Amino acid sequence: MSNEHIVKQYDADLENIRTRVLQMGGLVEQQIIKAMEGLAEGDLQLIEQTIDNDQQVNRLEVELDEACTHIIARRQPTAVDLRMVMMVIKTITDLERVGDEAKKIAKMAKSIHGADLSLMPHIELRHMVDTTIDMLRKALDAFARLDLTATAQVVRQDMEVDAEFKAIMRQLITFMMEDPRTITRSLDLLFIAKSIERIGDHAKNISEYVIYMAKGRDVRHIGLEAIEREVAG
């Protein structure tokens, strides 16, 4: 086999992995959307579908993990290519966890709609969900294009989601203190809000991996201002 053919096959393997990561990203995004629609509408069929589809997310993670292992073992990538493979391994772990959070939301939705809804606190989660989905889309777009433009914005949005989660938590605590009968449903909603907040964390992680891939620097734990300087530089 010629060296040129080997190089072309190697490039094709890397591109195939990148494509499948984006496929996995699209799947977990739909999982979030379906879980929240199931919660809002009480659609038990949609809720069950979301729970069942988590197996597809898990299968993709295993397949991609194996593909990355094979590339490392057979191709022995160096420098930029090795960073790309490592970025993929970390990204699919975060995507799988996003899928887990969507499954948790669906399970909570099932519990909520199987009980008395008269004591359900009225909490607005839509804005928080829309923000985290936007974060995930931007992170995956940055992954696809290796474009750092939106990465710092995702980190900033994560801070907004964290603040929104704390505000929702305070509202739910108020509901529980004013009427103890709302405690069970309030806790369910608190767990859902926490899952949404965690999805934002995973989107932020993926953005940080993209910066590592492009710049060769680990930007975890260095703060938003330092990340913005890194991206701008």
C-alpha positions in Angstrom: 0.0 0.0 0.0 1.4 3.4 -1.0 2.2 6.0 1.6 -0.2 8.4 -0.2 -3.0 5.9 0.1 -2.3 5.4 3.8 -2.4 9.2 4.4 -5.7 9.5 2.5 -7.2 6.7 4.5 -6.0 8.2 7.8 -7.6 11.6 6.8 -10.8 9.8 5.9 -10.8 8.0 9.3 -10.4 11.3 11.2 -13.1 12.9 9.1 -15.5 10.0 9.7 -15.0 10.3 13.4 -15.7 14.1 13.4 -18.9 13.5 11.4 -20.1 10.8 13.8 -19.4 13.1 16.8 -21.7 15.7 15.2 -24.3 13.0 14.6 -24.1 12.2 18.3 -24.4 15.8 19.1 -27.5 16.2 17.0 -29.0 13.1 18.7 -28.5 14.5 22.3 -29.9 17.8 21.3 -33.1 16.1 20.1 -33.1 14.2 23.4 -33.2 17.5 25.4 -35.9 18.9 23.2 -38.1 15.8 23.4 -37.6 15.5 27.2 -38.7 19.1 27.7 -41.7 18.8 25.3 -42.7 15.6 27.2 -42.5 17.6 30.4 -44.5 20.5 29.1 -47.2 18.6 27.3 -47.4 15.4 29.4 -46.8 13.3 26.3 -45.9 9.9 27.9 -45.1 8.4 24.5 -42.5 11.1 23.8 -41.2 10.7 27.3 -40.7 6.9 26.9 -39.1 7.5 23.5 -36.6 9.8 25.1 -35.7 7.3 27.8 -35.4 4.5 25.3 -33.2 6.5 22.8 -30.6 7.0 25.5 -29.3 3.6 24.4 -28.4 5.0 21.0 -26.4 7.7 22.6 -24.5 5.2 24.7 -23.9 3.0 21.7 -22.4 5.9 19.7 -20.1 6.7 22.6 -18.8 3.2 22.7 -18.3 3.0 18.9 -16.5 6.3 18.8 -14.3 5.5 21.8 -13.3 2.3 20.0 -12.6 4.1 16.8 -10.3 6.6 18.6 -8.5 3.8 20.3 -7.9 2.1 17.0 -6.5 5.3 15.5 -4.1 5.8 18.4 -2.9 2.2 18.2 -2.6 1.9 14.4 -1.7 5.4 13.3 0.2 6.7 16.4 -0.9 10.3 15.7 1.3 13.1 16.8 0.8 16.8 17.7 -2.3 18.3 16.1 -3.9 14.9 15.2 -3.4 13.5 18.7 -5.0 16.6 20.2 -7.9 16.1 17.8 -8.4 12.5 18.9 -8.1 13.5 22.5 -10.7 16.2 21.9 -13.1 13.7 20.4 -12.7 11.3 23.3 -13.5 14.1 25.8 -16.3 15.5 23.7 -18.2 12.2 23.4 -17.9 11.7 27.1 -19.6 15.0 27.7 -22.2 14.3 25.0 -23.1 11.0 26.6 -23.6 12.8 29.9 -25.8 15.3 28.2 -27.9 12.3 27.0 -28.0 11.1 30.6 -29.3 14.4 31.8 -32.0 14.4 29.1 -33.0 10.9 30.3 -33.2 12.1 33.9 -35.5 15.0 32.8 -37.7 12.5 30.9 -37.9 10.2 34.0 -38.8 13.2 36.2 -41.4 14.2 33.6 -42.9 10.7 33.8 -43.1 10.9 37.6 -44.6 14.4 37.5 -47.4 13.5 35.0 -48.2 10.3 36.9 -49.1 12.3 40.0 -51.4 15.1 41.1 -50.5 18.3 39.2 -52.6 20.6 41.4 -49.7 21.2 43.7 -47.2 21.9 40.9 -45.2 25.2 41.4 -45.3 27.4 38.4 -41.6 27.8 37.4 -40.3 29.1 34.1 -37.6 26.8 32.7 -38.0 27.6 29.0 -35.4 30.4 28.8 -32.8 28.3 30.7 -33.4 25.3 28.3 -33.2 27.5 25.2 -29.9 29.0 26.4 -28.3 25.6 27.1 -29.4 24.2 23.7 -27.9 27.3 22.0 -24.7 26.7 24.0 -24.6 23.1 22.8 -25.2 24.1 19.2 -22.4 26.7 19.3 -20.0 24.3 20.9 -20.7 21.7 18.3 -20.4 24.2 15.5 -17.0 25.3 16.9 -16.0 21.7 17.0 -17.0 21.2 13.4 -15.3 24.3 12.1 -12.5 24.6 14.7 -13.7 28.2 15.0 -13.1 29.9 18.3 -15.4 32.8 17.7 -18.3 31.5 19.8 -16.3 29.5 22.4 -15.9 32.4 24.9 -19.5 33.3 24.4 -20.5 29.7 25.5 -18.4 30.1 28.7 -20.2 33.5 29.4 -23.6 31.9 28.7 -22.7 29.1 31.2 -22.4 31.8 33.9 -25.8 33.1 33.0 -27.3 29.6 33.3 -25.7 29.1 36.7 -27.2 32.4 37.9 -30.6 31.4 36.5 -30.5 28.0 38.2 -29.8 29.7 41.6 -32.8 32.0 41.0 -35.0 29.0 40.2 -33.7 27.2 43.3 -34.6 30.2 45.5 -38.1 30.3 44.0 -38.7 26.6 44.7 -37.5 27.0 48.3 -40.0 29.8 48.7 -42.8 27.5 47.4 -41.8 24.7 49.7 -41.7 27.0 52.8 -45.0 28.6 52.0 -46.8 25.3 51.3 -45.1 22.0 52.4 -47.5 20.1 50.2 -45.5 21.3 47.2 -42.3 19.8 48.4 -42.4 16.6 46.3 -43.1 18.4 43.0 -40.7 21.3 43.9 -37.9 18.8 44.4 -38.7 17.1 41.0 -38.5 20.5 39.3 -35.3 21.3 41.2 -33.7 18.1 39.8 -34.8 19.0 36.3 -33.3 22.5 36.6 -30.1 21.0 37.9 -30.0 18.7 34.9 -30.4 21.7 32.6 -27.6 23.5 34.4 -25.4 20.4 34.0 -26.1 20.3 30.3 -24.7 23.9 30.1 -21.6 22.7 32.0 -21.0 20.0 29.4 -21.5 22.5 26.5 -18.9 24.7 28.1 -16.5 21.8 28.5 -16.8 21.0 24.7 -16.0 24.7 23.9 -12.9 24.5 26.1 -11.7 21.3 24.3 -12.0 23.2 21.0 -9.7 25.9 22.3 -7.3 23.3 23.5 -7.4 21.7 20.0 -6.8 25.0 18.2 -4.4 26.6 20.6 -2.7 23.7 22.4 -3.5 25.2 25.8 -5.8 23.7 28.5 -8.1 26.6 29.4 -10.1 24.8 32.1 -10.4 26.6 35.4 -8.6 29.8 34.2 -11.7 32.1 34.2 -13.7 33.9 31.5 -11.4 36.9 31.1 -8.3 34.6 30.5 -10.3 32.5 28.0 -11.4 35.6 26.1 -7.7 36.8 25.9 -6.7 33.3 24.7 -9.3 33.3 22.0 -8.5 36.9 20.9 -4.8 36.2 20.8 
